[in-house]
Amino acid sequence: MVKQQLLLPPARSFVSRPRSPSGSNLQASLLLATIAFVVGFCLSLLMEQRWEKAAIVGLITIPAALCGAFITEKHRTYRVRATLAAAKNQIQILQQQGVRLHQSLRTMISEKQQASVTLSSLQTHLQHIQAEVLEKWELNEKLGWKLASLDQQKRQLEEQAQILQRQVQQLEKQARELKQPALHPPADSRKSLPEAAPPSLHAAARQLQSQVASLHSELTQLEGQILQRRRQKTQLEQEVVKLQAQKEQLEQGRSQPRSPAEVVLRPLVQSSRPVVIGPERSSPNLSEEWVSFMQQLPSHEYRVLKAIVRQEQPQSVLKQVAEEHLTMPELLIDTINERAIDAIGDVIIEPGAGATPPKIAEEHLAAVRQVITAYP
């Protein structure tokens, strides 16, 4: 609009001032009459060589010249007026276009303001979602640590229960041996047999059984707590996935195309598909248990297993995979061991402690290496 206003000449340039019958017009008419008389007189005098006739011709030429001048002036005035009307019409059209452009500009300014307000609200909502994601992440991390500690306590209690169970079995065996008399025992040895031995063994056995029962109850409570924590962790992961989806939708609505800074959080569930086992990858040396184990194993857990087998310090890979899936390395190892227990009936990874990295159990190392070779 500004460029059009600059290119258009001002309205005054199209309007010529009408000439009023002033002294200049009278002088022009007298000059024209004089020129017409002189020209007519001279031409007639040259042709006829008579002064009277030349004067008459000159006088006749004066009204003819004035008539022609009058008609020419009228025609010129008509053309000027037509040009002026066209210029006025063009000016009105341009003014209407200017009004429409002003209205369009005001509409665009109002839409821009509304877009700014919408963008500000979306940014606020996005910040709120990012804060919620961060809060859920921290809570998920705390639950992961608690689950790791509870799993460690569970393993310790299971070991203690197994030890106490073995002691109870040994005491029961000793009690049975003391109760059963020998086939031909001597009389003095039968008399010298202690009377108080079986009661003491029974008391010790009962005490150990009570300890085993208490340990089993504590183990049951810990398993319930672990199950509850895992359910909470699953719920938190689902909430984080929903928040991530909302955040991506908001970022898609903010700008097109997307900027590289739009990806704040990585997808929470990546590479969760199980390892594909085709006929070309099958191995006749693998048992059905190991094949079933590999079919249940997702690709990210397979990465963890391969890193533990092939690397001396696999902590970095474990940490990276755990961060990608919002979990902890200890929980990844526990999940792999649970799948192994379901498939082959035993754990295959021994978790490390402190600076000691996790490793494959010795009795399963050859089979795990064969699996990694068969399914690279």
C-alpha positions in Angstrom: 0.0 0.0 0.0 2.8 2.4 0.8 4.5 1.6 -2.5 1.4 2.3 -4.4 0.9 5.6 -2.6 4.4 6.6 -3.5 4.1 5.6 -7.2 0.8 7.5 -7.7 1.1 11.2 -8.4 -0.9 13.5 -6.2 -4.5 14.1 -7.1 -3.8 17.7 -7.9 -1.6 16.9 -10.9 -4.6 15.4 -12.7 -6.8 18.6 -12.3 -6.1 21.6 -14.5 -7.4 24.9 -13.5 -10.2 26.2 -15.8 -9.3 29.3 -17.7 -11.5 32.3 -16.9 -12.1 35.0 -19.5 -9.3 37.2 -18.4 -7.0 39.6 -20.1 -4.6 36.9 -21.4 -7.5 35.2 -23.3 -8.5 38.5 -24.8 -5.0 39.2 -25.9 -4.7 35.8 -27.4 -8.0 36.3 -29.4 -6.8 39.7 -30.6 -3.5 38.3 -31.6 -5.2 35.4 -33.5 -7.5 37.9 -35.3 -4.6 40.1 -36.2 -2.6 37.2 -37.6 -5.6 35.9 -39.6 -6.3 39.4 -41.0 -2.7 40.0 -42.0 -2.4 36.5 -43.6 -5.7 36.8 -45.5 -5.0 40.4 -46.6 -1.4 39.6 -47.8 -2.5 36.4 -49.7 -5.4 38.2 -51.4 -3.2 41.2 -52.3 -0.6 39.0 -53.8 -3.1 37.1 -55.9 -5.6 39.9 -56.9 -3.4 43.1 -56.6 -6.5 44.9 -55.3 -6.5 46.6 -52.0 -10.2 46.7 -51.4 -10.7 43.0 -52.1 -7.7 42.1 -50.0 -9.1 44.1 -47.0 -12.5 42.3 -47.4 -10.8 38.9 -47.5 -8.8 39.8 -44.4 -11.9 40.8 -42.5 -13.6 37.6 -43.5 -10.7 35.6 -42.3 -10.9 37.0 -38.8 -14.3 35.4 -37.8 -13.3 32.1 -39.5 -10.1 32.0 -37.4 -11.9 32.9 -34.2 -14.6 30.2 -35.0 -11.9 27.6 -35.6 -10.1 28.6 -32.4 -13.4 28.4 -30.4 -14.2 25.0 -31.7 -10.6 23.7 -31.0 -10.8 25.2 -27.5 -14.1 23.4 -26.9 -12.7 20.1 -28.1 -9.6 20.5 -26.0 -11.8 21.4 -23.0 -13.9 18.3 -23.6 -10.9 16.1 -23.7 -9.4 17.7 -20.6 -12.7 17.1 -18.7 -12.9 13.5 -19.9 -9.3 12.9 -18.8 -10.1 14.6 -15.5 -13.2 12.4 -14.9 -11.1 9.3 -15.7 -8.4 10.4 -13.3 -11.0 11.1 -10.6 -12.4 7.6 -11.1 -9.0 6.1 -10.9 -8.3 8.0 -7.7 -11.5 6.7 -6.2 -10.6 3.2 -7.1 -7.2 3.6 -5.6 -8.7 5.1 -2.5 -11.0 2.1 -2.1 -8.1 -0.3 -2.6 -6.2 1.7 0.1 -9.1 1.3 2.5 -9.3 -2.4 1.7 -5.6 -2.8 2.2 -5.8 -0.9 5.6 -8.6 -3.3 6.6 -6.5 -6.3 5.6 -3.5 -4.9 7.4 -5.6 -4.5 10.6 -7.0 -8.0 10.2 -3.5 -9.4 9.8 -2.3 -7.5 12.9 -5.1 -8.8 15.0 -4.5 -12.4 13.7 -0.8 -11.9 14.6 -1.7 -10.8 18.1 -4.0 -13.8 18.5 -1.2 -16.1 17.2 1.2 -14.6 19.7 -1.2 -15.1 22.5 -1.8 -18.7 21.4 1.9 -19.3 21.0 2.5 -18.0 24.5 -0.2 -20.2 26.0 1.3 -23.2 24.1 4.8 -22.4 25.4 3.4 -22.2 28.9 1.6 -25.5 28.5 4.7 -27.1 27.0 6.8 -25.9 30.0 4.2 -27.4 32.3 4.4 -30.7 30.5 8.2 -30.6 30.6 8.1 -30.0 34.4 5.7 -32.9 34.8 7.9 -35.2 32.6 10.9 -34.2 34.7 9.0 -34.9 37.9 7.8 -38.3 36.7 11.4 -39.1 35.6 12.8 -38.3 39.0 10.0 -40.4 40.7 10.6 -43.2 38.3 14.3 -43.1 39.1 13.6 -43.2 42.8 11.3 -46.2 42.4 14.0 -47.9 40.3 16.5 -47.5 43.1 14.0 -48.8 45.7 13.3 -51.7 43.5 17.0 -52.5 43.1 17.5 -52.4 46.9 14.4 -54.5 47.4 15.6 -57.1 44.9 19.0 -57.2 46.6 17.2 -57.7 50.0 15.1 -60.4 48.4 18.2 -62.3 47.1 19.9 -62.0 50.5 16.8 -63.4 52.3 16.5 -66.2 49.8 20.2 -67.1 50.4 19.6 -67.0 54.2 16.4 -69.1 53.8 18.3 -71.7 51.7 21.1 -71.8 54.3 18.6 -72.3 57.1 16.7 -74.9 55.1 19.9 -76.9 54.7 20.6 -76.6 58.4 17.1 -77.8 59.3 17.5 -80.8 56.9 20.8 -81.6 58.5 19.3 -81.4 62.0 16.3 -83.5 61.0 18.7 -86.1 59.5 20.7 -86.2 62.7 17.5 -86.5 64.7 16.4 -89.5 62.6 19.8 -91.1 63.0 19.6 -90.7 66.8 16.1 -92.1 66.9 16.9 -95.2 64.9 18.7 -97.8 67.1 21.5 -99.8 65.7 21.0 -103.4 64.6 23.3 -104.9 67.3 24.3 -102.2 69.6 26.3 -103.2 72.7 24.5 -102.9 76.1 27.0 -100.3 77.5 26.8 -98.1 74.4 23.0 -98.3 74.6 23.1 -97.1 78.2 25.6 -94.4 77.4 23.4 -92.8 74.7 22.5 -89.3 75.9 18.9 -88.9 76.8 18.8 -85.1 76.2 20.2 -85.1 72.7 17.0 -85.6 70.7 15.1 -82.9 72.6 17.9 -80.4 72.0 18.1 -81.2 68.4 14.3 -80.9 68.1 14.4 -77.5 69.8 17.1 -76.3 67.4 15.2 -77.6 64.5 12.0 -75.8 65.7 14.0 -72.6 66.2 15.5 -72.9 62.7 12.1 -73.6 61.2 10.6 -70.5 63.0 13.5 -68.5 61.5 12.8 -69.9 58.1 9.1 -69.1 58.4 9.9 -65.5 59.5 12.3 -65.2 56.6 9.7 -66.5 54.2 7.1 -64.0 55.5 9.6 -61.2 55.1 10.4 -62.5 51.6 6.7 -62.5 50.8 6.3 -58.9 52.0 9.3 -57.9 49.9 7.8 -59.6 46.9 4.6 -57.7 47.4 6.4 -54.4 47.8 8.4 -55.1 44.6 5.3 -56.0 42.7 3.6 -52.8 43.9 6.7 -50.7 43.0 6.8 -52.2 39.5 3.1 -51.4 39.0 3.8 -47.9 40.0 6.8 -47.8 37.6 4.6 -49.1 34.8 1.9 -46.4 35.5 4.6 -43.7 35.5 6.0 -44.9 32.2 2.6 -44.8 30.6 2.0 -41.2 32.0 5.4 -40.2 30.6 4.6 -41.6 27.2 1.3 -39.7 27.2 3.0 -36.5 28.2 5.7 -37.0 25.5 2.9 -37.5 22.9 1.2 -34.2 24.1 4.5 -32.4 23.9 5.2 -33.6 20.4 1.7 -32.5 19.3 2.2 -29.0 20.9 5.6 -28.7 19.1 4.0 -29.7 15.8 1.4 -27.0 16.3 3.9 -24.3 17.2 5.8 -24.2 13.9 6.0 -25.8 10.5 8.5 -27.1 9.6 10.0 -28.4 12.9 13.1 -26.9 14.2 16.0 -29.2 15.4 15.4 -28.0 19.0 12.0 -29.6 19.1 13.2 -33.0 20.2 13.7 -32.6 24.0 13.1 -36.1 25.2 13.8 -39.3 23.2 11.1 -41.8 22.7 10.4 -43.8 25.9 9.9 -47.1 24.2 12.4 -47.8 21.4 13.5 -51.1 20.0 11.1 -53.0 22.1 10.4 -55.6 19.4 11.6 -59.1 20.1 14.6 -60.5 18.2 13.4 -62.0 14.9 14.4 -65.6 14.5 14.3 -66.8 11.0 15.1 -70.2 9.5 18.5 -68.9 8.3 19.4 -67.9 11.9 18.4 -71.2 13.6 21.1 -73.3 15.0 20.8 -77.1 15.5 23.0 -76.9 18.6 20.6 -74.6 20.5 18.0 -76.2 22.7 14.3 -75.3 22.6 14.7 -73.4 25.9 17.3 -71.1 24.6 15.3 -70.5 21.3 12.3 -69.7 23.4 14.4 -67.3 25.6 15.6 -65.5 22.5 12.1 -65.2 21.1 11.0 -63.5 24.3 14.0 -61.2 24.5 13.5 -57.6 23.2 16.2 -56.1 21.1 17.3 -53.5 23.8 17.7 -56.3 26.3 19.6 -58.3 23.7 22.0 -55.3 23.4 22.6 -55.5 27.1 23.2 -59.3 26.9 25.6 -58.9 24.0 27.5 -56.0 25.7 28.0 -58.1 28.9 29.3 -61.0 26.8 31.6 -59.1 24.5 32.8 -56.2 26.6 34.9 -56.1 29.8 33.3 -52.9 31.0 29.7 -52.9 29.7 28.4 -50.3 32.3 28.3 -47.5 29.6 26.0 -49.6 27.3 23.8 -50.6 30.2 23.5 -47.0 31.4 22.7 -45.8 27.8 20.0 -48.4 27.3 18.5 -47.8 30.7 18.3 -44.0 30.1 16.6 -44.6 26.7 13.9 -46.7 28.4 13.6 -44.8 31.7 14.8 -47.6 33.9 18.0 -48.7 35.6 20.7 -51.1 34.7 19.9 -53.3 37.7 16.3 -53.6 36.6 17.3 -54.5 33.1 19.5 -57.3 34.4 16.7 -58.5 36.7 14.3 -58.5 33.7 16.7 -60.6 31.6 17.2 -63.0 34.5 13.4 -63.3 35.0 13.0 -64.2 31.3 15.8 -66.7 31.6 14.2 -68.3 34.7 10.9 -68.6 32.7 12.7 -70.1 29.7 15.6 -72.2 31.0 14.9 -72.3 34.7 17.9 -70.4 36.0 19.5 -66.9 36.1 22.2 -66.2 33.5 23.6 -62.8 34.6 25.4 -62.3 37.9 25.0 -58.6 38.9 28.1 -56.7 39.8 28.7 -54.7 42.9 30.4 -51.3 43.0 33.1 -51.2 40.4 32.7 -54.9 39.5 30.8 -55.2 36.2 28.0 -57.7 35.7 29.0 -61.0 34.0 27.5 -64.2 32.7 27.3 -67.1 35.0 30.0 -69.7 34.3 27.6 -72.6 33.8 25.8 -70.6 31.1 28.6 -68.7 29.5 29.2 -71.2 26.6 25.5 -71.3 25.8 25.1 -67.5 25.9 28.1 -67.1 23.6 26.6 -69.6 21.2 23.3 -67.7 21.3 25.1 -64.4 20.6 26.9 -66.0 17.7 23.7 -67.6 16.3 21.8 -64.3 16.6 24.2 -61.4 15.9 
